[in-house]
Structures are given as structure tokens and as C-alpha cells.
Amino acid sequence: MGAEDVGVNPALLQKADQRFVIPQYDATNSFNVSVATGIILYETLRQRGVTSA
């Protein structure tokens, strides 16, 4: 995860296998790191077919 104000360090991005963008609407131009992590984890589980109990 990157820092909220500056994003992910460019050196780390060069080593990454993939990058992605979380779609955002209206005037929001970034998510808090904890919110972004929650969105990523939710989507990962959704795509793997994991359902909550």
C-alpha cells in the first residue's frame, strides 16, 4: 500500500508484477490506505467465490 499523500514509492512500483486502480466517483481523488485495503481484500474474496458466514 502507498502513502495517502504520495502514493507508492516509484522503486517499489518498478518491482511490482501488476498495478490496478480503484474506480472513484465525484470529487474523491484518493482513498485512505485502510479503506483501499478493505476494498482490495473484498474484491479478492469476491472473485475467489468466498462468501461470508
CHARMM-style PDB file with segment names, atoms N, HN, CA, C and O in Angstrom:
ATOM      1  N   MET     1       0.848  -1.177   0.000  1.00  0.00      PROA
ATOM      2  CA  MET     1       0.000   0.000   0.000  1.00  0.00      PROA
ATOM      3  C   MET     1       0.891   1.237   0.000  1.00  0.00      PROA
ATOM      4  O   MET     1       1.989   1.234   0.558  1.00  0.00      PROA
ATOM      5  N   GLY     2       0.402   2.273  -0.627  1.00  0.00      PROA
ATOM      6  HN  GLY     2      -0.489   2.275  -1.080  1.00  0.00      PROA
ATOM      7  CA  GLY     2       1.174   3.509  -0.672  1.00  0.00      PROA
ATOM      8  C   GLY     2       0.729   4.486   0.390  1.00  0.00      PROA
ATOM      9  O   GLY     2      -0.302   4.303   1.037  1.00  0.00      PROA
ATOM     10  N   ALA     3       1.514   5.514   0.557  1.00  0.00      PROA
ATOM     11  HN  ALA     3       2.351   5.662   0.032  1.00  0.00      PROA
ATOM     12  CA  ALA     3       1.155   6.579   1.480  1.00  0.00      PROA
ATOM     13  C   ALA     3       0.022   7.391   0.870  1.00  0.00      PROA
ATOM     14  O   ALA     3      -0.028   7.590  -0.344  1.00  0.00      PROA
ATOM     15  N   GLU     4      -0.871   7.850   1.705  1.00  0.00      PROA
ATOM     16  HN  GLU     4      -0.831   7.689   2.691  1.00  0.00      PROA
ATOM     17  CA  GLU     4      -2.060   8.560   1.227  1.00  0.00      PROA
ATOM     18  C   GLU     4      -1.705   9.817   0.435  1.00  0.00      PROA
ATOM     19  O   GLU     4      -2.382  10.149  -0.539  1.00  0.00      PROA
ATOM     20  N   ASP     5      -0.652  10.514   0.845  1.00  0.00      PROA
ATOM     21  HN  ASP     5      -0.102  10.245   1.636  1.00  0.00      PROA
ATOM     22  CA  ASP     5      -0.323  11.783   0.187  1.00  0.00      PROA
ATOM     23  C   ASP     5       0.583  11.640  -1.030  1.00  0.00      PROA
ATOM     24  O   ASP     5       0.514  12.464  -1.941  1.00  0.00      PROA
ATOM     25  N   VAL     6       1.437  10.607  -1.069  1.00  0.00      PROA
ATOM     26  HN  VAL     6       1.493   9.937  -0.329  1.00  0.00      PROA
ATOM     27  CA  VAL     6       2.386  10.490  -2.179  1.00  0.00      PROA
ATOM     28  C   VAL     6       2.260   9.198  -2.976  1.00  0.00      PROA
ATOM     29  O   VAL     6       2.922   9.045  -4.003  1.00  0.00      PROA
ATOM     30  N   GLY     7       1.434   8.278  -2.529  1.00  0.00      PROA
ATOM     31  HN  GLY     7       0.896   8.402  -1.695  1.00  0.00      PROA
ATOM     32  CA  GLY     7       1.255   7.027  -3.260  1.00  0.00      PROA
ATOM     33  C   GLY     7       2.379   6.043  -2.999  1.00  0.00      PROA
ATOM     34  O   GLY     7       3.083   6.128  -1.992  1.00  0.00      PROA
ATOM     35  N   VAL     8       2.534   5.112  -3.920  1.00  0.00      PROA
ATOM     36  HN  VAL     8       1.962   5.042  -4.738  1.00  0.00      PROA
ATOM     37  CA  VAL     8       3.529   4.053  -3.773  1.00  0.00      PROA
ATOM     38  C   VAL     8       4.873   4.548  -4.284  1.00  0.00      PROA
ATOM     39  O   VAL     8       4.948   5.240  -5.299  1.00  0.00      PROA
ATOM     40  N   ASN     9       5.928   4.189  -3.574  1.00  0.00      PROA
ATOM     41  HN  ASN     9       5.867   3.626  -2.749  1.00  0.00      PROA
ATOM     42  CA  ASN     9       7.283   4.573  -3.954  1.00  0.00      PROA
ATOM     43  C   ASN     9       7.583   4.071  -5.369  1.00  0.00      PROA
ATOM     44  O   ASN     9       7.323   2.906  -5.671  1.00  0.00      PROA
ATOM     45  N   PRO    10       8.132   4.938  -6.250  1.00  0.00      PROA
ATOM     46  CA  PRO    10       8.430   4.536  -7.633  1.00  0.00      PROA
ATOM     47  C   PRO    10       9.342   3.309  -7.727  1.00  0.00      PROA
ATOM     48  O   PRO    10       9.167   2.491  -8.630  1.00  0.00      PROA
ATOM     49  N   ALA    11      10.302   3.162  -6.822  1.00  0.00      PROA
ATOM     50  HN  ALA    11      10.444   3.827  -6.088  1.00  0.00      PROA
ATOM     51  CA  ALA    11      11.187   1.989  -6.855  1.00  0.00      PROA
ATOM     52  C   ALA    11      10.399   0.710  -6.600  1.00  0.00      PROA
ATOM     53  O   ALA    11      10.690  -0.325  -7.199  1.00  0.00      PROA
ATOM     54  N   LEU    12       9.414   0.772  -5.727  1.00  0.00      PROA
ATOM     55  HN  LEU    12       9.178   1.613  -5.240  1.00  0.00      PROA
ATOM     56  CA  LEU    12       8.566  -0.389  -5.451  1.00  0.00      PROA
ATOM     57  C   LEU    12       7.669  -0.703  -6.647  1.00  0.00      PROA
ATOM     58  O   LEU    12       7.452  -1.869  -6.974  1.00  0.00      PROA
ATOM     59  N   LEU    13       7.150   0.335  -7.295  1.00  0.00      PROA
ATOM     60  HN  LEU    13       7.326   1.283  -7.029  1.00  0.00      PROA
ATOM     61  CA  LEU    13       6.301   0.124  -8.477  1.00  0.00      PROA
ATOM     62  C   LEU    13       7.057  -0.596  -9.594  1.00  0.00      PROA
ATOM     63  O   LEU    13       6.469  -1.392 -10.326  1.00  0.00      PROA
ATOM     64  N   GLN    14       8.351  -0.323  -9.728  1.00  0.00      PROA
ATOM     65  HN  GLN    14       8.829   0.323  -9.133  1.00  0.00      PROA
ATOM     66  CA  GLN    14       9.150  -0.995 -10.761  1.00  0.00      PROA
ATOM     67  C   GLN    14       9.267  -2.492 -10.492  1.00  0.00      PROA
ATOM     68  O   GLN    14       9.440  -3.274 -11.427  1.00  0.00      PROA
ATOM     69  N   LYS    15       9.175  -2.896  -9.241  1.00  0.00      PROA
ATOM     70  HN  LYS    15       9.034  -2.261  -8.482  1.00  0.00      PROA
ATOM     71  CA  LYS    15       9.292  -4.307  -8.887  1.00  0.00      PROA
ATOM     72  C   LYS    15       7.948  -5.031  -8.885  1.00  0.00      PROA
ATOM     73  O   LYS    15       7.910  -6.259  -8.794  1.00  0.00      PROA
ATOM     74  N   ALA    16       6.865  -4.300  -8.982  1.00  0.00      PROA
ATOM     75  HN  ALA    16       6.895  -3.304  -9.056  1.00  0.00      PROA
ATOM     76  CA  ALA    16       5.527  -4.901  -8.912  1.00  0.00      PROA
ATOM     77  C   ALA    16       5.206  -5.675 -10.188  1.00  0.00      PROA
ATOM     78  O   ALA    16       5.588  -5.268 -11.286  1.00  0.00      PROA
ATOM     79  N   ASP    17       4.502  -6.794 -10.030  1.00  0.00      PROA
ATOM     80  HN  ASP    17       4.192  -7.125  -9.139  1.00  0.00      PROA
ATOM     81  CA  ASP    17       4.063  -7.591 -11.175  1.00  0.00      PROA
ATOM     82  C   ASP    17       2.862  -6.956 -11.861  1.00  0.00      PROA
ATOM     83  O   ASP    17       2.726  -7.036 -13.082  1.00  0.00      PROA
ATOM     84  N   GLN    18       1.985  -6.324 -11.074  1.00  0.00      PROA
ATOM     85  HN  GLN    18       2.096  -6.259 -10.082  1.00  0.00      PROA
ATOM     86  CA  GLN    18       0.773  -5.724 -11.610  1.00  0.00      PROA
ATOM     87  C   GLN    18       0.432  -4.453 -10.840  1.00  0.00      PROA
ATOM     88  O   GLN    18       0.852  -4.260  -9.699  1.00  0.00      PROA
ATOM     89  N   ARG    19      -0.339  -3.597 -11.498  1.00  0.00      PROA
ATOM     90  HN  ARG    19      -0.680  -3.754 -12.425  1.00  0.00      PROA
ATOM     91  CA  ARG    19      -0.892  -2.408 -10.853  1.00  0.00      PROA
ATOM     92  C   ARG    19      -2.372  -2.365 -11.185  1.00  0.00      PROA
ATOM     93  O   ARG    19      -2.805  -2.934 -12.188  1.00  0.00      PROA
ATOM     94  N   PHE    20      -3.142  -1.698 -10.355  1.00  0.00      PROA
ATOM     95  HN  PHE    20      -2.790  -1.236  -9.541  1.00  0.00      PROA
ATOM     96  CA  PHE    20      -4.556  -1.516 -10.658  1.00  0.00      PROA
ATOM     97  C   PHE    20      -5.041  -0.227 -10.029  1.00  0.00      PROA
ATOM     98  O   PHE    20      -4.378   0.360  -9.174  1.00  0.00      PROA
ATOM     99  N   VAL    21      -6.201   0.196 -10.467  1.00  0.00      PROA
ATOM    100  HN  VAL    21      -6.740  -0.280 -11.162  1.00  0.00      PROA
ATOM    101  CA  VAL    21      -6.805   1.427  -9.988  1.00  0.00      PROA
ATOM    102  C   VAL    21      -8.174   1.097  -9.410  1.00  0.00      PROA
ATOM    103  O   VAL    21      -8.928   0.325 -10.002  1.00  0.00      PROA
ATOM    104  N   ILE    22      -8.496   1.668  -8.271  1.00  0.00      PROA
ATOM    105  HN  ILE    22      -7.884   2.295  -7.789  1.00  0.00      PROA
ATOM    106  CA  ILE    22      -9.827   1.525  -7.692  1.00  0.00      PROA
ATOM    107  C   ILE    22     -10.673   2.665  -8.262  1.00  0.00      PROA
ATOM    108  O   ILE    22     -10.358   3.832  -8.030  1.00  0.00      PROA
ATOM    109  N   PRO    23     -11.741   2.352  -9.003  1.00  0.00      PROA
ATOM    110  CA  PRO    23     -12.574   3.410  -9.575  1.00  0.00      PROA
ATOM    111  C   PRO    23     -13.136   4.320  -8.479  1.00  0.00      PROA
ATOM    112  O   PRO    23     -13.526   3.857  -7.407  1.00  0.00      PROA
ATOM    113  N   GLN    24     -13.169   5.623  -8.770  1.00  0.00      PROA
ATOM    114  HN  GLN    24     -12.852   6.000  -9.640  1.00  0.00      PROA
ATOM    115  CA  GLN    24     -13.678   6.596  -7.809  1.00  0.00      PROA
ATOM    116  C   GLN    24     -14.612   7.562  -8.520  1.00  0.00      PROA
ATOM    117  O   GLN    24     -14.455   7.838  -9.709  1.00  0.00      PROA
ATOM    118  N   TYR    25     -15.575   8.065  -7.785  1.00  0.00      PROA
ATOM    119  HN  TYR    25     -15.703   7.841  -6.819  1.00  0.00      PROA
ATOM    120  CA  TYR    25     -16.575   8.949  -8.366  1.00  0.00      PROA
ATOM    121  C   TYR    25     -16.568  10.300  -7.677  1.00  0.00      PROA
ATOM    122  O   TYR    25     -16.074  10.437  -6.558  1.00  0.00      PROA
ATOM    123  N   ASP    26     -17.113  11.286  -8.347  1.00  0.00      PROA
ATOM    124  HN  ASP    26     -17.514  11.175  -9.257  1.00  0.00      PROA
ATOM    125  CA  ASP    26     -17.235  12.647  -7.836  1.00  0.00      PROA
ATOM    126  C   ASP    26     -15.865  13.269  -7.576  1.00  0.00      PROA
ATOM    127  O   ASP    26     -14.917  13.040  -8.327  1.00  0.00      PROA
ATOM    128  N   ALA    27     -15.772  14.053  -6.514  1.00  0.00      PROA
ATOM    129  HN  ALA    27     -16.542  14.239  -5.904  1.00  0.00      PROA
ATOM    130  CA  ALA    27     -14.561  14.824  -6.236  1.00  0.00      PROA
ATOM    131  C   ALA    27     -13.493  14.026  -5.491  1.00  0.00      PROA
ATOM    132  O   ALA    27     -12.387  14.526  -5.291  1.00  0.00      PROA
ATOM    133  N   THR    28     -13.801  12.800  -5.078  1.00  0.00      PROA
ATOM    134  HN  THR    28     -14.700  12.393  -5.241  1.00  0.00      PROA
ATOM    135  CA  THR    28     -12.821  11.995  -4.353  1.00  0.00      PROA
ATOM    136  C   THR    28     -11.671  11.645  -5.277  1.00  0.00      PROA
ATOM    137  O   THR    28     -11.888  11.127  -6.373  1.00  0.00      PROA
ATOM    138  N   ASN    29     -10.435  11.925  -4.842  1.00  0.00      PROA
ATOM    139  HN  ASN    29     -10.258  12.346  -3.952  1.00  0.00      PROA
ATOM    140  CA  ASN    29      -9.299  11.580  -5.702  1.00  0.00      PROA
ATOM    141  C   ASN    29      -8.342  10.601  -5.024  1.00  0.00      PROA
ATOM    142  O   ASN    29      -7.313  10.245  -5.598  1.00  0.00      PROA
ATOM    143  N   SER    30      -8.673  10.166  -3.813  1.00  0.00      PROA
ATOM    144  HN  SER    30      -9.510  10.456  -3.347  1.00  0.00      PROA
ATOM    145  CA  SER    30      -7.869   9.127  -3.171  1.00  0.00      PROA
ATOM    146  C   SER    30      -8.657   8.517  -2.020  1.00  0.00      PROA
ATOM    147  O   SER    30      -9.585   9.124  -1.485  1.00  0.00      PROA
ATOM    148  N   PHE    31      -8.263   7.305  -1.656  1.00  0.00      PROA
ATOM    149  HN  PHE    31      -7.509   6.813  -2.091  1.00  0.00      PROA
ATOM    150  CA  PHE    31      -8.851   6.639  -0.505  1.00  0.00      PROA
ATOM    151  C   PHE    31      -7.792   6.537   0.587  1.00  0.00      PROA
ATOM    152  O   PHE    31      -6.600   6.433   0.299  1.00  0.00      PROA
ATOM    153  N   ASN    32      -8.226   6.565   1.815  1.00  0.00      PROA
ATOM    154  HN  ASN    32      -9.194   6.649   2.049  1.00  0.00      PROA
ATOM    155  CA  ASN    32      -7.385   6.280   2.956  1.00  0.00      PROA
ATOM    156  C   ASN    32      -6.826   4.866   2.753  1.00  0.00      PROA
ATOM    157  O   ASN    32      -7.503   4.006   2.189  1.00  0.00      PROA
ATOM    158  N   VAL    33      -5.594   4.628   3.211  1.00  0.00      PROA
ATOM    159  HN  VAL    33      -5.044   5.326   3.669  1.00  0.00      PROA
ATOM    160  CA  VAL    33      -4.953   3.334   2.991  1.00  0.00      PROA
ATOM    161  C   VAL    33      -5.781   2.191   3.567  1.00  0.00      PROA
ATOM    162  O   VAL    33      -5.879   1.135   2.942  1.00  0.00      PROA
ATOM    163  N   SER    34      -6.378   2.373   4.739  1.00  0.00      PROA
ATOM    164  HN  SER    34      -6.298   3.231   5.248  1.00  0.00      PROA
ATOM    165  CA  SER    34      -7.171   1.284   5.317  1.00  0.00      PROA
ATOM    166  C   SER    34      -8.423   1.011   4.497  1.00  0.00      PROA
ATOM    167  O   SER    34      -8.833  -0.143   4.372  1.00  0.00      PROA
ATOM    168  N   VAL    35      -9.036   2.040   3.939  1.00  0.00      PROA
ATOM    169  HN  VAL    35      -8.703   2.978   4.040  1.00  0.00      PROA
ATOM    170  CA  VAL    35     -10.222   1.858   3.099  1.00  0.00      PROA
ATOM    171  C   VAL    35      -9.835   1.151   1.802  1.00  0.00      PROA
ATOM    172  O   VAL    35     -10.526   0.230   1.368  1.00  0.00      PROA
ATOM    173  N   ALA    36      -8.746   1.575   1.188  1.00  0.00      PROA
ATOM    174  HN  ALA    36      -8.184   2.324   1.540  1.00  0.00      PROA
ATOM    175  CA  ALA    36      -8.281   0.941  -0.048  1.00  0.00      PROA
ATOM    176  C   ALA    36      -7.966  -0.535   0.186  1.00  0.00      PROA
ATOM    177  O   ALA    36      -8.291  -1.378  -0.651  1.00  0.00      PROA
ATOM    178  N   THR    37      -7.336  -0.851   1.314  1.00  0.00      PROA
ATOM    179  HN  THR    37      -7.072  -0.166   1.993  1.00  0.00      PROA
ATOM    180  CA  THR    37      -7.024  -2.239   1.637  1.00  0.00      PROA
ATOM    181  C   THR    37      -8.295  -3.064   1.777  1.00  0.00      PROA
ATOM    182  O   THR    37      -8.365  -4.190   1.286  1.00  0.00      PROA
ATOM    183  N   GLY    38      -9.298  -2.507   2.445  1.00  0.00      PROA
ATOM    184  HN  GLY    38      -9.241  -1.592   2.844  1.00  0.00      PROA
ATOM    185  CA  GLY    38     -10.578  -3.208   2.593  1.00  0.00      PROA
ATOM    186  C   GLY    38     -11.236  -3.477   1.253  1.00  0.00      PROA
ATOM    187  O   GLY    38     -11.777  -4.561   1.031  1.00  0.00      PROA
ATOM    188  N   ILE    39     -11.196  -2.500   0.358  1.00  0.00      PROA
ATOM    189  HN  ILE    39     -10.757  -1.620   0.538  1.00  0.00      PROA
ATOM    190  CA  ILE    39     -11.781  -2.671  -0.976  1.00  0.00      PROA
ATOM    191  C   ILE    39     -11.050  -3.779  -1.733  1.00  0.00      PROA
ATOM    192  O   ILE    39     -11.679  -4.626  -2.367  1.00  0.00      PROA
ATOM    193  N   ILE    40      -9.736  -3.766  -1.664  1.00  0.00      PROA
ATOM    194  HN  ILE    40      -9.225  -3.078  -1.149  1.00  0.00      PROA
ATOM    195  CA  ILE    40      -8.933  -4.776  -2.363  1.00  0.00      PROA
ATOM    196  C   ILE    40      -9.211  -6.173  -1.810  1.00  0.00      PROA
ATOM    197  O   ILE    40      -9.398  -7.117  -2.577  1.00  0.00      PROA
ATOM    198  N   LEU    41      -9.240  -6.308  -0.492  1.00  0.00      PROA
ATOM    199  HN  LEU    41      -9.089  -5.541   0.131  1.00  0.00      PROA
ATOM    200  CA  LEU    41      -9.498  -7.616   0.109  1.00  0.00      PROA
ATOM    201  C   LEU    41     -10.904  -8.108  -0.219  1.00  0.00      PROA
ATOM    202  O   LEU    41     -11.092  -9.289  -0.512  1.00  0.00      PROA
ATOM    203  N   TYR    42     -11.889  -7.218  -0.174  1.00  0.00      PROA
ATOM    204  HN  TYR    42     -11.736  -6.259   0.064  1.00  0.00      PROA
ATOM    205  CA  TYR    42     -13.260  -7.601  -0.514  1.00  0.00      PROA
ATOM    206  C   TYR    42     -13.327  -8.114  -1.958  1.00  0.00      PROA
ATOM    207  O   TYR    42     -13.916  -9.163  -2.220  1.00  0.00      PROA
ATOM    208  N   GLU    43     -12.730  -7.381  -2.878  1.00  0.00      PROA
ATOM    209  HN  GLU    43     -12.252  -6.529  -2.665  1.00  0.00      PROA
ATOM    210  CA  GLU    43     -12.788  -7.778  -4.289  1.00  0.00      PROA
ATOM    211  C   GLU    43     -12.042  -9.087  -4.521  1.00  0.00      PROA
ATOM    212  O   GLU    43     -12.481  -9.910  -5.324  1.00  0.00      PROA
ATOM    213  N   THR    44     -10.936  -9.288  -3.840  1.00  0.00      PROA
ATOM    214  HN  THR    44     -10.579  -8.619  -3.188  1.00  0.00      PROA
ATOM    215  CA  THR    44     -10.189 -10.551  -3.955  1.00  0.00      PROA
ATOM    216  C   THR    44     -11.059 -11.728  -3.529  1.00  0.00      PROA
ATOM    217  O   THR    44     -11.142 -12.736  -4.231  1.00  0.00      PROA
ATOM    218  N   LEU    45     -11.705 -11.590  -2.376  1.00  0.00      PROA
ATOM    219  HN  LEU    45     -11.637 -10.771  -1.806  1.00  0.00      PROA
ATOM    220  CA  LEU    45     -12.576 -12.666  -1.902  1.00  0.00      PROA
ATOM    221  C   LEU    45     -13.778 -12.867  -2.818  1.00  0.00      PROA
ATOM    222  O   LEU    45     -14.185 -14.003  -3.063  1.00  0.00      PROA
ATOM    223  N   ARG    46     -14.344 -11.784  -3.321  1.00  0.00      PROA
ATOM    224  HN  ARG    46     -14.013 -10.861  -3.121  1.00  0.00      PROA
ATOM    225  CA  ARG    46     -15.491 -11.885  -4.229  1.00  0.00      PROA
ATOM    226  C   ARG    46     -15.111 -12.666  -5.482  1.00  0.00      PROA
ATOM    227  O   ARG    46     -15.854 -13.541  -5.927  1.00  0.00      PROA
ATOM    228  N   GLN    47     -13.957 -12.348  -6.043  1.00  0.00      PROA
ATOM    229  HN  GLN    47     -13.353 -11.638  -5.682  1.00  0.00      PROA
ATOM    230  CA  GLN    47     -13.537 -13.028  -7.273  1.00  0.00      PROA
ATOM    231  C   GLN    47     -13.191 -14.497  -7.031  1.00  0.00      PROA
ATOM    232  O   GLN    47     -13.282 -15.313  -7.948  1.00  0.00      PROA
ATOM    233  N   ARG    48     -12.802 -14.831  -5.828  1.00  0.00      PROA
ATOM    234  HN  ARG    48     -12.728 -14.168  -5.083  1.00  0.00      PROA
ATOM    235  CA  ARG    48     -12.489 -16.227  -5.490  1.00  0.00      PROA
ATOM    236  C   ARG    48     -13.723 -17.008  -5.056  1.00  0.00      PROA
ATOM    237  O   ARG    48     -13.637 -18.203  -4.776  1.00  0.00      PROA
ATOM    238  N   GLY    49     -14.866 -16.338  -5.000  1.00  0.00      PROA
ATOM    239  HN  GLY    49     -14.936 -15.366  -5.228  1.00  0.00      PROA
ATOM    240  CA  GLY    49     -16.092 -17.021  -4.662  1.00  0.00      PROA
ATOM    241  C   GLY    49     -16.268 -17.296  -3.177  1.00  0.00      PROA
ATOM    242  O   GLY    49     -17.065 -18.154  -2.798  1.00  0.00      PROA
ATOM    243  N   VAL    50     -15.536 -16.583  -2.334  1.00  0.00      PROA
ATOM    244  HN  VAL    50     -14.888 -15.886  -2.642  1.00  0.00      PROA
ATOM    245  CA  VAL    50     -15.654 -16.762  -0.887  1.00  0.00      PROA
ATOM    246  C   VAL    50     -16.833 -15.938  -0.404  1.00  0.00      PROA
ATOM    247  O   VAL    50     -16.940 -14.752  -0.716  1.00  0.00      PROA
ATOM    248  N   THR    51     -17.719 -16.568   0.358  1.00  0.00      PROA
ATOM    249  HN  THR    51     -17.632 -17.531   0.612  1.00  0.00      PROA
ATOM    250  CA  THR    51     -18.868 -15.850   0.891  1.00  0.00      PROA
ATOM    251  C   THR    51     -18.771 -15.777   2.399  1.00  0.00      PROA
ATOM    252  O   THR    51     -18.157 -16.638   3.030  1.00  0.00      PROA
ATOM    253  N   SER    52     -19.370 -14.764   2.976  1.00  0.00      PROA
ATOM    254  HN  SER    52     -19.870 -14.065   2.464  1.00  0.00      PROA
ATOM    255  CA  SER    52     -19.349 -14.631   4.430  1.00  0.00      PROA
ATOM    256  C   SER    52     -20.340 -15.593   5.072  1.00  0.00      PROA
ATOM    257  O   SER    52     -21.314 -16.009   4.445  1.00  0.00      PROA
ATOM    258  N   ALA    53     -20.085 -15.935   6.308  1.00  0.00      PROA
ATOM    259  HN  ALA    53     -19.293 -15.597   6.817  1.00  0.00      PROA
ATOM    260  CA  ALA    53     -20.942 -16.888   7.015  1.00  0.00      PROA
ATOM    261  C   ALA    53     -22.161 -16.214   7.582  1.00  0.00      PROA
ATOM    262  OT1 ALA    53     -22.992 -16.868   8.210  1.00  0.00      PROA
TER     263      ALA     53
END
